[in-house]
């Protein structure tokens, strides 16, 4: 393959005409769809599914603001295809643009030296504001090194990487690299686990995979695709990626937001958080639920109208044992016991020659009687998920019985908290949410499932979180993405081998690793990677595809002026045209930064303003998944905090910038960074 060729002005004009022709055809396609929708509504009583399909088509054919086409491939057989965001054809049926997700587009992303995949030419078309700025060709001659890692569309890629950030993540559809494309286009069936260092495009790969699967598997529009992110700030950041690719049928949320809703007002210590996330808690909850049931020790006389019947303890307890052995959801078990008690009562009456048992009124009135309800509540009481978890955590005797032989005494003691007067007043924590979800499933036996789940930043999920995912992966189809070096949760895994046992079992498990970093320049990645031998020795450093303009800058100042110096550094970077994140330890320093910037409209808080201001104050635990043109990391020693989790948080903070990294500190830096 010859080096990329910057082509002539005539070729640029040729692609400009192709772009304009495609734009006109797209507008005509939208107009035709709008006409069909108007005709349908004018006819009265439109068929709902057809109307919804037309409305969706009108929406996806709209102007996205991003380039309609970005590539071209010339096959050796003589056919030329232009590659873009969506399929575009003229009314006569001539295809002007092929959707990037179509099989014919695969060589655009994967052809390489020695493996041309039937191509003679691949052209990258760089477009901005509906104008073709430049084109660059790869010409394939069948030679070259098939193992080359040369970047595809390098000029366009570097242009995109160095584009100023806007506070919203952009799609990478024009610059997807071969290693990313192989993951994006993997079959729907089974599970893919992707390890990728900072800036390797994990998030983009996950989102583009969702778009690809929806395009190639129409049934997913019905069964749904679920995208799980680490925080609501992260979701705001990625919110426009899928719509820009023409996909709206995706639920984007956090793992906490799919759990039963409670008011989170408390927090857990490190040990309690770790125990609550441990998979053993599923067994503790199952036993706690079983302990709600009781046996009958004396005969009970039941009455309906003028008829009475006495039920025998042994027969009742046998019925309870039979229902319990089926391991049905708890609520279904209660319904089963109700039915068994009615059958047992009717059988006893028939044995006495009383035929009221066969009258329609008898089972209804017996079941409605006070004594029958009391017996049912004794044997198999109604219980809610919230009540079960609240009781487990605030009744030491119940916790001791439920956790015996499962948790240690210290682990059980860490879970105990004072009992609230009401469920609404319970000091729920975020670590309680997986327990509530597990309890809800044990009781109700159902939850919303999806045709595919994309889980980003999975390294921070606990085993109980992974159980939540498994319940919602109805077909076992998942894409799990993360970076062990950035694992900062209560279960700070050392390798994916520690994670895999907690993921759904799949006969089609595929593991992938993204090795090239596209976000942070080499100087920044090399600086941050000094932490890896301490924080994640099993992970190899990410190699950057580009060299930055400057090395990280480091400034030491007195503690009393730390906040002011950090903001000053941020404003200096803003003056250079950068979108800036100021990342600090949570707590007093974050409060000082907020106070120092309170009346400056250039500064925003991540939780309140997203990334809409020139400077955003970001607590280190919330920086994961975000990116800025430039980052000021404040007091690295405070973020590192002398432990594994802190070192990984610092690694995350240092790898957020696209262009520039500044460090402002008063305490000595961690030794490996000096």
N, C-alpha and C positions, 0 to 999 in steps of 0.2 A: 504494500500500500504506500503510495507516495505521500509526502507531507501535505498538510492542509494547504489548499490553494486559495488565496484571496482573489476572487474573480473580478471581472471587469465591470465597469459601469453598465454595460449592456446587459449583463446577467442580473445585476441588481434591478434594472428596469423591467426585465422579463419577469422576475419574481414579484415586483410591485404590481404589474398587470394581473398576475395570477391571484394575488391577494385581493385586489379590487374586484375581480370577477367572482371570487369565492364569497366576498362580502355581499355583493349584489344578489347572488344565488341564495345565501342564507336569509337575507331580508325577504326574498320571495317565498322561501319555504315557510317562514314565520307568517307572512301574509296569508298564505294558503291555509295554514292551520287556524289562524284567526277567523278566516272566512267559514271554514267548516264548523268552528265553534259557534259562530253567530247564526249560521243556518240551523244548527241543532237546537239552539235556544229558541229561535223563531218558530220552529215547528211545534214547540210546546211539549211538556212532559219528557224532557230528554232522559235517555238511559244513563243512570248515575256513573257507571264504570266508564262508559265511552266519553262522557263529559269530562270526567276526571283525567282520563288519558289525554284528551285534547288540551286541557288546561296545562297539564304537565309539559306537553310538547311545545306549547306556546312559550312557556317559561324557559325551557332549556334551549330554545332557539333564539333567545334574547342576546343582546350584546353584553359580554362579560367584562369588557375593559382590558382583557388580556389578549395577546396575539391569537388570531384565528388559526393561522398555520405557522409552522416553525421549521419544517424540514421537507426534504425531498429525497426519494431514492429512485435511481435508474437501474433497472434490472438488466442483466446481460441478455435476456430474451428480448429487450427493447421496450418494455413497458415502464412508464414513469408514474410514480405516485407521490402526491404531496401529503404530508402528515400534519395533523392539527388536532385541535381540541375536540372536534365533533365531526361527524360525517356531514358533508355538504355535497349536494348534487343539483344539477340544473333540471328544469321541468322535463326535458327530454330524456333524463336518466343518466346523463354523463356525470361521473363522479369527479368532483373537483378537489375534495379534501377527504382523506381517510382518517377515521377516528384513531387516535394513538393506541387504543385498546384492541383494535382489530388485528387478527393474526398476520395480515399482510404487512403491518407496521413493525413486526418483530425485528427484521434485519436492521432497521434504522437505529435501534438501540444496541444490538448485539454483534453486528458484523465487526470483525477485527482483522488484523494482519494474519493471513493464512487461513482465515475462516470468513470468507466474504459473503456467505449465505446467499449467493446468487446475485450479488450487487456488482455493478460496474462503477457506480458513483453514489456517494452519500453527501447530501448538501445540508448544512445548517443555515437557516435563514433567520437573521436577527432583525426583529421587528419592534418598533416602539411608536406608540401613538399612530398606528395604522400606516406607518412608513417603514419600508425595508431599508435598514441602515447598511447592512453588509451581508454577504454570503461567503461561506467557506466550504470547500469541497474536500472530501477524502476520495481519492481515486484508487480503486482496487485493481491490482494486477495479478493477484493469486500468490504473491510472494510474501515475505516478511515473517516475523516471529509470531506464531499463533498464541504464544503465552504472554505477549506484551500486555502491560497494564496501562498503555497510553490512554489518556482521557478522550472520550468521545465528545466532539463539539467543544473543544477546550476554550476557544475564544468566547463562545456564547456562555459557557459555564462560568468562566472568570468574570465576565460582564455581569452575570446574574448574581454571583457571590458578592461582588463589590457594590451592588446596587444599595443605596441607602435604605435602611429599614423604615417601615411605616408604623410599626406597632402591631401589624398583622402578618401572620406567616403567609408566604407566597407558595403556590404550587411549583413543582420542579418538572412538570411534564415535558418541557422542551429540553431538559438537560439530564434526564434520567441516565445513569450509567449502567453498564452491563450487569455488574454484580447486584445492583438494586433491581433491575428489570427482571432478573431471574426469580427474585422473591415476589415481586409484584404479580407476576404471571403464573405463579405456582398454582396447581389445582386446588379447587375448593375443599376437597375431602382431606380430613386429617388436620394435624396441627404443625405449625412452623414456629420454632423458637429462634429468635434472632438476637445475637449479641452484637452490639455496636458501640464503639466509643463515642465521645462527644463530637457532634458535627458530622457524623457519618451518614446522616439522613434517615435515621430510624423512623422518626415521626412521619416524615414525608413518604417513606416507603409504605408504612402502615395505612396512611390515608389514600394513597394512590392504589394500593391493593384493594381497599374497600371499593373504590370507584371501578377498578377493573373487574372485580367479582360481580358487582351489580350489573355491569354491561354484558358480561358473558353468561350470567346465570339469572335470567329474568324472574325466576321464582323467589329470589331474595328480596324483591320489592314487596312480597307478601310476608315472608318469614322474618325479614328485617335484618339489618346489620347494626351491631352495637359497637361503638368506639368508646373505650375507657381511657381517660386521661388522669394525671396525678392531682389536678387542682382545677378550680373554676377559672382561675386566672389563665391557666394553660388552655382551657377550652375556649376562652375568649380569643386567645392568640391564634388558634387554629381554625376558628369558626368559619372563615370564608374559603378555606381550601377546597372542600368538597363541592360547595355551590359553584366555585369557579370552574370545576370539572363537570358541571351539569348534573350533579347528584345531590338530591335533597332527602332521599328515603333512608336516612341514617340517624340513629339516636346517638348523640355525643354527650357523655356524662362522666361523673366520677364514680369510683367504687362505693363511696359513702352515700351517694345520691340514689343508688338503686336499692339500698337497704330500707327497711321500714322507717318511717319518719318519726323522729322524736326530737325534742329540744335538747341539743347538746350544750351542757352548761358546766361540765366537770372535766377533769383531766386525770390521767393515770400515771403512776410512777413507772420507771423502766421495767421492773419485774412484772407488775400487773399487766402492762401493755404486751409484754412478750408472752405471758401465759394466756391472755385472752386471744392472742393470735395463733396459738399453738393448735394443731389439728386434734390434739387430745380433748380439747374442749367440746368437740362434737359428741364424743362418748359421754362426757360429763353431762351435757344437756339432755342427751337421750335417756340417761339414767335418772336425771332429775325429773323428767317428764313421766317416766314409769313410776317414780315414787309418789306421784300425785294420786295414783290409784290405790284403792283399799280393798280388802276382802270382807265378805259378810260372815259374821260369826253366829248369828241367831236367825231363826225364821222370821220373815216379815209378812205381815198381813196387808194385802192391797185391796182397795175397795173402789168399785165403780157402780153408781146407783145402788141397787139392792143386792148386788153380787159382790162377794168377797172371795179372795183366793190367797192362800199362804204359800210363799215360795221357799224352797229348802236351800240352806246355805251351800251345801255341797254342789247342788245342781247349778246354782248361780255362779259359784266360783269356777266351776268347770267351764261355764259359758264364757266367763271373763278370760280364762286362760286360753280358750280356743280362739277368741277374737285377738288377743294380744299376740298369739303365735303367728298370726298372718303378717305382722309388721306393717300394717297399713298406716296411713297418716292418723294422728291421734284423733282428729275430728271425725274421721270416718269410723274409727274404732268406737267412739262414743255412740254414733248412729247405729253401729252393729250391736252394741250392748242393749240399746233401747229396743231394737228389733228382737233380740234374743229373750229379753225379759217379757215382752208381749207374747212371743211364741210359747215360752215356758208357762205363763199364766193361762193361756188358752188351753194348752195341753192338760194342765192340772184340772181345769173345769170340765173338760170332756171326760176325763177319767172318773169324775163324780157324776157324769150324766147330765151336766148342765150345758144346755145348748145356746145359752146367751153368748158363749165364747165365739159363736159364728155369726152373731149379729153385727151389723156395720158399726153400731154405736159403741160397742164394747171396747175395741182397741183405742178408739179416739178418746173416750172419756177416761179410760184407765191411764193412758199416757199423760192426760192433763191433770190427773189427781196429784195432790200434794205429796202423798206418801210415795207414789211412783217417782216423782221428781227428786225427792230426798234420797231414795235408794239409788237412782241413777247418779246423782251427785256424789254419793259415797263411793260407789264402785269406780266411776270414771268421770270425775268432775270436769266441767268446762273450764278451759284455761286459755288465756291469750299469750302470745309470744312475749309481750312486754311484762306481763305478770310473772311468767315463768323465770325470765332473766332477772327481774327485780328481786323475786324471792330467793333465787339462787345466790345472788351477790350480797343480800342483806340479812339472810338467815343462816348463821354459821352452822347450825345443826344440819340443815338440808344440804349445804355445800359439803360438809364433811362426809355425809353419807353418799352423795352423788360422786364425789371425787376420790373416794377411798380406793387405793390401789392404782389410781390413774395419775393424780398429782401428788407431789410431796406436801408435807405439812406447811413448809414455808411458802410454796406456791399457792396453796389454798388460802393461807392467811393473807397473802398480798391482794387477794381478790375481795376480801370482806370490806364492806363500807356501811355507814349508818343507814338505817332504814328510813325512807321518806314516808310522810303521812299519806301521800297520794302518788300514783304512777306519774302524773304530770309533773310532780315536784321532784322526781328522782334525779340525781345528779348524773345523767347519762353522759358518757364520753364517746369519742369517735371509735375507741377500741371496743365499745359495746355493740356497735352496729353489725359486725359480722355474726355476733352471738344472737342478736335479734333476728337476723336473716335466717340463721340456722334453725332457731326455734320456730319461726314462722313456717319454714318448710316441714319440720317435724310434725307440726300441728295440722297444717292445711294441705300439705302434700302437693303443692303446685306453685309455680312461679312463671313469669313471662320468659319464654325462650326465644332464641334468635337463630337465624340461619348461619350467621358467622359473627364472630367477636374479634375485634382488634383491641388488644390491651397494650398500651404504651407505658413505659417506665415500670414494667412489671417487677423489676428487682426490689421494689419497695412494698410489694404486697405480702401479707402474711399467709401462712397455710390456710387459715380460715377464710381469707379473701379469695384464695384460689378455689375453695369450695363454692363460694358464691358464683364465680365465673362458670365453674363446671355445671352447676344447676341450670344456667342460662344458655349453655351451648348445647342446644337440643340435638344437633347432629354431630357434636364433637369437633366442629370446625372452628379453629382459632388461629389467630396470628398473635404471638406473644413477643414483644420487643422490649429490650432493656440493656442495661450496662451494669455488670456486677461491680465495676469500679465506682459507680454512683449509688450503690445500695446503702441507703441511710435510714431505713426503717428499723423497727424493733428487732426484726429478723434480718440482720445484716449478713446476707449469704456470702460465702467465700467463693462459690462457683455455681454454675448452673446445675451441676450434679446434685447440689443441695436443694435446688428448686424443683427439678423434674418430678420427684416423687409426689409433689403436691399438686401437679397439673393433672388434668384429666388423662386417663390412660388412652393412648391412641395407637392402633396398629400402623398408622402412617405418620410417625413422628419424623420431622425433618429439622435438622439444626443447621443454621447458617451464621456466618460472621461477616459483618461489614468492616472492612479494614482501612478504608481511606477516609480521611476527614476533610470535609468540604467547607466547614464553617471557620474555625479558628486558624489563623496562619501558623506556620511551622514554629516560629519563635515562641508563640503563646503555648502551643501544645507541648513543645519540648520543656518549657518552664513548668507547666502544670504536671507533666508526667513524672517529674522528680518525686512526686508524692506516691506513685504507684507501688514501688517496692515495699512501702510501709502499709498502704491502705488496701491494695488489691494485688498481691504478688502473683496471682494466677492469670492476670490479664496483661496482654502485651500492649504497649503504647500504640495509640492511633498515629498513623503517618499522614501529615497534611499534604494536600495536593498543591499548595501554593506557599510562597514565602511572603511574609508581611513586610510592610515598609519600615516598621520600627520594632525594637525589642520592648518588652514590658518596662514601664517606668516605675520606680519605687521611691517613695518619699516618706521619711520619718519626721513626725511632728510631736510636740508635747500633747499629752492626753487632753488637756484643757481646750485645745484648739482643733481636736480631731474632726469633729463634725463639720466645722466651718471649712477646714482644709479639704475634706472630701467633697463637699458641695462645690467649692471653688474649682477643684480639679474637674468635676463634672461640667461646670459651666464653660470651662476652657475647651472641653471637647465638643460641647454644643456649638461654640463659636466656629469650630472647624466643620460644622454641618452634620454632626453625628447625633443619632438617637442614643441616649446614654442610660445605663442602669447603674445605680449605686447600691452595691450588695454589702450588707452588714450582718453581724451577729444579731439575732433577735434579742429584744429586751431593752436595756438602758440606752445603748448606743443608737439603736433604731429610733427610740423615743427622742433622743437628742437631735438626730437628723431631721425628724419630722418637725420638731420645735424650731430648729434653725431655719427651716424653709417655709414655715407656716404661711407667710404672706407673700411668697414668691410664686407667681402664676406659672413659672416654667417647671415647677417641681410637682410631681404627683405621687400618690401612694398606690402600690400595685393593687391592694384590696379595694380601693375606692375608685381609682381612675383607670385601671388597666395599664396599658402602655401608651396612653394618649398624649402624655406631656413630653417635652424634650428630655427631662430628667425624671426617672422613676426610682423611688426608694423601694428596694426589694429585700425582705428578710431572707437570709441564706436558705432556709428550708423550703422556700417557695420559688427559688430560682430555676429549679429543674425544668428542662424542656424549653426554656425561653432563650431568646437571642437578641442582642443589641449590637449596634455598630461599635460602640465602645462601652467598656465597663470599668467602674472604679470599685475595687474590692477594699473594704475598710476593715482594718484590724484583723488580718488573717489568723493571728494567734487566738483571737476570741472565737472565730468560727471553728478552727481546728479543735480547740478546747481539750487537747491532750488525749483524745480517744479515737477509735477507729471510725465511728460515725462522723465525728467532727472533721477528720482528715478527708473523708469522702465528700462531705459538704463543701469543704474548701476546694477540692478538685472540681466539683460542679461549678462553683462560683468563678473560678479562674478560667473556665472553658466556655463562658457565655459570649465573648465578644467575636464579632466578625472582623474587626479592623484593629482596635487598640485596647490594650490592657494597662490600667494604672493601679498601683497599690499605694494606699495611704495608711500608715500605721504609727502607733506609739510604742506598743510592746514589741520585743524582739520577734522577728519572723521565725517560723518553724525552721529548724536547722537545715533541712534539705533544700530550702528555698533561699538560703543566704548566699 
